Amino acid sequence: MKLTRLLACLLLLGFWHCNSRTTKVQRTDVSFLALCRAQPAEAVSELLQALQQVASARQWRLDTASSFNLLEEDTLQTYSALLVLDIEEDSLRIWHHADIERYARAGGAVLALDSAQVTPYLWPFFEGLLNDTLQPLEGVPPKLAGFEVGGWQG
């Protein structure tokens, strides 16, 4: 549990730091959207609890959802970061792909955490997040400060 809390703290602090320097997407507060399965795995549930504790202590907003209806460009822009936690492969539709990619290109931070996959996702952008092989756009740094794997910001 201590490792989960440490990971949660590092994730949120890293996103806050990265988004405090972002000027493309305007936000007045620190807020996160964590997207996961309707019945998340035990490790994901523990991570969400730890993230909620850290967010509460820092007076940040953490919204959790299992519905992909929130993955619209206008809704995503209200969040500092999107956390995609262990979703089922191919559960996101092509319009969700486009909205998430536009969000990242506009300066929103995206972090994908997933268990090892036997079947690859049919979405190169998401595969790049999971495997740390995402190729950044021209003029965009390839890594977030303080992150080694799985995070990207446009």
C-alpha positions, 0 to 999 in steps of 0.5 A: 500500500505504501508503494501505491501511495508513493506512485499516486503522489509521484503521478499527481505531483508530476502532472501538476508540475507539467501542467503548471508550465502548459499555456495551451489549455487554460485551467484555473485549478488542478483537476484529473480524470481517471478512467478505468473499468467499471469493476477495476482490478484490486491494484487499480482500486488501491491506486485510485484510493491513494490518488484520492487521498493525495488529491484531497490533501492537496485540494485537487479535484480527482474525478473517476469514471468508467463511462467513455462519454466523458472523453469528449474534447470539450470535457477533457479540456476542463482537466489538467490530466487524463489517467487511463487505468487498465481499460479493456483493449479496443473499448475506446472508439475512433472518435475517443481516439481523436478527442484524446489525441487532440487533448494531448496536442493542445497541452493536456497530459495523458498517462496510460497505465495498463497490465501486460497485454497479449492482444495489442491495441489497434491504436498506435497513439495508445500503444506508444503511451503504454510502450514509451515509443510514442513519437512526439510532434515536431518541436514537442519534447518526447518526455514529461519532466520526471516521467520515464514511461507511459506519459506524454504531453503535447 
